[in-house]
Amino acid sequence: MAAAGAEAAAAAAEEEEAAAAKRRLPPPLPGTDPESGGDSEDEGDSDSSGDGEDEEKENEAEIQRLEEQLSINAFDYNCHLDLIKLLRQEGELVKLRRARQKMSELFPLTEEIWLDWLKDEIKMASENSEREKVYELFERAVKDYICPEIWLEYAQYSIGGIGQEGGIEKVRSIFERALTAVGLHVTKGTALWEAYREFENAILETAQPAPGSVPSPEQQQMLCSQLERIHTLFRRQLGIPLLDMEASYAEYEEWSEEPIPETIIKNYKKALQQLEKCKPYEEALLGAETPKLAEYQAYIDFEMKAGDPARIQLIYERALAENCLVPDLWARYNQYLDRQLRVKELVLSAHDRAVRNCPWTVGLWIRYLLAMERHGVDHCIISEMFEKALNAGFIQATDYVEIWQAYLDYLRRRVDFTQDSSKELEELRSAFARAVEYLKQEVEERFSESGDPSCTIMQNWARVEARLCNNMQKARELWDNIMTKGNAKYANMWLEYYNLERAHGDTQHCRKALHRAVQCTSDYPEHVCEVLLTLERIEGTLEDWDAAVQKTENRLARVNEQRAKVAEKEAALAKQEEEKAEQRKQARAEKKASKKAKKNRIGDKRKADDDDEGEWGREEEEHPSKRHKGDGDGLLLEEDMELETGLFGRSGPEKPDRPANQKQKASTSRKDIPKVLHDSSKDNVTVFVSNLSYNMAEPEVKLKELFESCGEVEQIRPVFSNKGTFRGYCYVEFKDEKSALQALGLDRKVVEGRPMFVSPCVDKNKNPDFKVFRYSTTLEKHKLFISGLPFSCTKEELEDVCKAHGNVKDIRLVTNRAGKPKGLAYVEYENEAQASQAVLKMDGLTIKDHVIKVAISNPPLRKLPDKPEAGRASQFAAPRQVYGARGKGRTQLSMMPRALQRQSNPVAKAENGMVQNSPATSSEPAEEPKKMSNADFAKMLLNK
């Protein structure tokens, strides 16, 4: 075996020498033979040579740019990857090694990165000293994640060094560590067990005596010992649930000259039963898509019930190898290790890997500090780790308050307060002072807030000084500072200070604090006054009582006077609002009356051939936005359409000799289209399409071409006005529900210069809480909100800016209904770390002379309209429920008389995608007011 190891080392040395020779030579030019160096007959021109040189120069420029970018932001993960890829491509081995080293110091490396690095180093390791460096690299690799492939590579590489002193024992040690780490891996553990057995079998072959010779007692003992090792490996493996156990068992039966013991068979069957229980979870992982969190969590819960710590740890490690950027998974794993295993090296290693993978999560840093304190780590190391946490780039200001509080708690627990003064106490006080200054300077400058408006750190400092150090003077100074930071108006702050004085101070300072509280408190002055009177009732003199009563009465009188003024002001504002509402009501009524009179006049004019279009038609042509300004999310009432038909006289006979252009003919043809009844039971296969261009020609044809890609279209029902013009929205009915769901993916697609809105067809009367808005309205730490962008900025230009700070998954430019940009955008990154770094680097950046603002996406809550306003508005419009499933357009006017509005009936059938009332209310001629002549008016008055 030693000879085999030397031969392998020599082969590796020859391979490295050849590779080094290739590196020293310039790369072969395109069109040349790399073996002979001669030009080829067809492609040996200078142009191809120039192309190669240009590409090399471009790569060098890109390498320089990436190095500069990393000098600015060393935590740019993707920049590290790109640099390593380019350096490996160019063969810059020295720079490549340095780049990998820097990245490994900041981040745990993935299995692929480690394997590439290790293979490159193995090729260059020709001497024993260089082999030791490779061993050190392997040791670092196996600590980042538990990867069976890396352990297998490590063990196989160590076999090449068995010729050295203690080489065989070193290989066995590595194999045993590998089995401890990943030997229980159900799907990949078998490969390690087989490699270990092959190694021991190779040693057994070398220990066999020469044919025809008699082995010495020492050789016989060595053979027996080696055979026992292989037996032990088989028996250990067969007791573990692994895939292809049956093949391993058959191999053992064939290899062993003795029958397999009953205990081994029993353990083997038990492991088979355990494997059957694990198979559903392994199959679920095999068929699931990334990130497989639910499948891993189910597997973890299963192993938790079994209670085997090694298997629980392994499944956690497998989950983390695929989901290393999920903070909650790290937190659950670390909690399990802290509470169950409590092994120092294992616990601290897991915590360290957690904060390296998710440095932006303050909870992981706090748990790491607690674990280090729990396991007695040196104070200097804990302090260094805290400094790293401060530089981790947290996303919120409150995160810095939490990490400071955790570190201050640790420092307080180190202090022996029985001594008047100590080094630890001075360190604690200086840390409190530094924390206050840090929040004021560093955090407030970055987030425009300190993250600690209630001064909790200063409050805790004051409690430590008062309760543990008996230094009330310092505590009073701290509380005085707290009150000057805008907290004097809050009753709870004064009562907190009062309780501290009550417990550790004296009555005089308690009284003084409450008198100041009565004077300053603005939120709950009655409560503070009551506490002051209670104090004087128990401990005060008559003079103290009189002074307290007088002060509280004066204060409460002023408070009541201020509240009365505020109430009076609010009443005045409310009255103004009511007057404005009344004016709007009157204006709407006058506008309705004038329009009604105008339409009556138009109806009379349409009897003439020359004026059959009327004023209303001209107004609609000149100002189409008055009728179509809405976003199309509302359903047009069939009741309104019938009333419009009667008022506009559209149903009357038309003059055959009326002059008309092509557009008028098209409109006339639309009027003659029979109405199609809408079956509400088909809402699940129907989508509502809105915000379309009003000038769209033949919307049925245009939309059918567009939606046929989603599935078979059963019917398209565009909605037209009484004049036959397209209203910008329609209903698309599919043959099956799957096609309708797929059609929702076309939402916001630009059609004829406008973003088309596609939403489910849902009746809001039955589903009042249904929301169409598809984007999140809560905090998303991996997504950025950018404002102040130039309107000319494109998605590609913004992506070029953003991708320098991480892997951009999606960019959405916010537009208005017409598709015009608003100067706003949402940028989604792969994880929270990249988003937080992008905020730091991009906020305040100038793009095309526009200074942009960048923040973590956290949309404010939408304010709901006041119910009284809605109540007042309902007096002048038809009830909300009669508008149908999607409500009414914002600018759509109802032509129904108020008398009829108050007599609204339940919704009946729907046709052409629009709701109509029952014939009893909307279609019977008897419901229309009878026209009265002058004689009728006179008769009516005489009767009165």
Secondary structure as GFF3:
##gff-version 3
##sequence-region A 1 944
A	DSSP	alpha_helix	2	24	.	.	.	ID=ss1
A	DSSP	alpha_helix	46	72	.	.	.	ID=ss2
A	DSSP	alpha_helix	77	90	.	.	.	ID=ss3
A	DSSP	alpha_helix	93	106	.	.	.	ID=ss4
A	DSSP	alpha_helix	111	124	.	.	.	ID=ss5
A	DSSP	alpha_helix	128	144	.	.	.	ID=ss6
A	DSSP	alpha_helix	148	159	.	.	.	ID=ss7
A	DSSP	alpha_helix	167	182	.	.	.	ID=ss8
A	DSSP	alpha_helix	189	207	.	.	.	ID=ss9
A	DSSP	alpha_helix	217	238	.	.	.	ID=ss10
A	DSSP	alpha_helix	245	255	.	.	.	ID=ss11
A	DSSP	alpha_helix	262	287	.	.	.	ID=ss12
A	DSSP	alpha_helix	293	306	.	.	.	ID=ss13
A	DSSP	alpha_helix	309	322	.	.	.	ID=ss14
A	DSSP	alpha_helix	327	336	.	.	.	ID=ss15
A	DSSP	pi_helix	337	341	.	.	.	ID=ss16
A	DSSP	alpha_helix	344	357	.	.	.	ID=ss17
A	DSSP	alpha_helix	362	374	.	.	.	ID=ss18
A	DSSP	alpha_helix	379	390	.	.	.	ID=ss19
A	DSSP	alpha_helix	397	414	.	.	.	ID=ss20
A	DSSP	alpha_helix	423	438	.	.	.	ID=ss21
A	DSSP	pi_helix	439	443	.	.	.	ID=ss22
A	DSSP	alpha_helix	444	447	.	.	.	ID=ss23
A	DSSP	alpha_helix	456	463	.	.	.	ID=ss24
A	DSSP	pi_helix	464	468	.	.	.	ID=ss25
A	DSSP	alpha_helix	472	482	.	.	.	ID=ss26
A	DSSP	pi_helix	483	487	.	.	.	ID=ss27
A	DSSP	alpha_helix	491	504	.	.	.	ID=ss28
A	DSSP	alpha_helix	507	520	.	.	.	ID=ss29
A	DSSP	alpha_helix	525	539	.	.	.	ID=ss30
A	DSSP	alpha_helix	542	605	.	.	.	ID=ss31
A	DSSP	alpha_helix	614	622	.	.	.	ID=ss32
A	DSSP	alpha_helix	625	628	.	.	.	ID=ss33
A	DSSP	alpha_helix	638	648	.	.	.	ID=ss34
A	DSSP	alpha_helix	662	671	.	.	.	ID=ss35
A	DSSP	beta_strand	677	678	.	.	.	ID=ss36
A	DSSP	three_ten_helix	680	685	.	.	.	ID=ss37
A	DSSP	beta_strand	686	690	.	.	.	ID=ss38
A	DSSP	alpha_helix	699	707	.	.	.	ID=ss39
A	DSSP	beta_strand	713	720	.	.	.	ID=ss40
A	DSSP	beta_strand	726	734	.	.	.	ID=ss41
A	DSSP	alpha_helix	737	743	.	.	.	ID=ss42
A	DSSP	three_ten_helix	744	746	.	.	.	ID=ss43
A	DSSP	beta_strand	749	751	.	.	.	ID=ss44
A	DSSP	beta_strand	754	760	.	.	.	ID=ss45
A	DSSP	beta_strand	780	787	.	.	.	ID=ss46
A	DSSP	alpha_helix	795	802	.	.	.	ID=ss47
A	DSSP	three_ten_helix	803	805	.	.	.	ID=ss48
A	DSSP	beta_strand	808	815	.	.	.	ID=ss49
A	DSSP	beta_strand	821	829	.	.	.	ID=ss50
A	DSSP	alpha_helix	832	842	.	.	.	ID=ss51
A	DSSP	beta_strand	846	847	.	.	.	ID=ss52
A	DSSP	beta_strand	850	851	.	.	.	ID=ss53
A	DSSP	beta_strand	853	857	.	.	.	ID=ss54
A	DSSP	alpha_helix	867	873	.	.	.	ID=ss55
A	DSSP	three_ten_helix	880	883	.	.	.	ID=ss56
A	DSSP	alpha_helix	898	901	.	.	.	ID=ss57
A	DSSP	beta_strand	910	911	.	.	.	ID=ss58
A	DSSP	beta_strand	914	915	.	.	.	ID=ss59
A	DSSP	alpha_helix	919	922	.	.	.	ID=ss60
A	DSSP	three_ten_helix	925	927	.	.	.	ID=ss61
A	DSSP	alpha_helix	934	943	.	.	.	ID=ss62
###
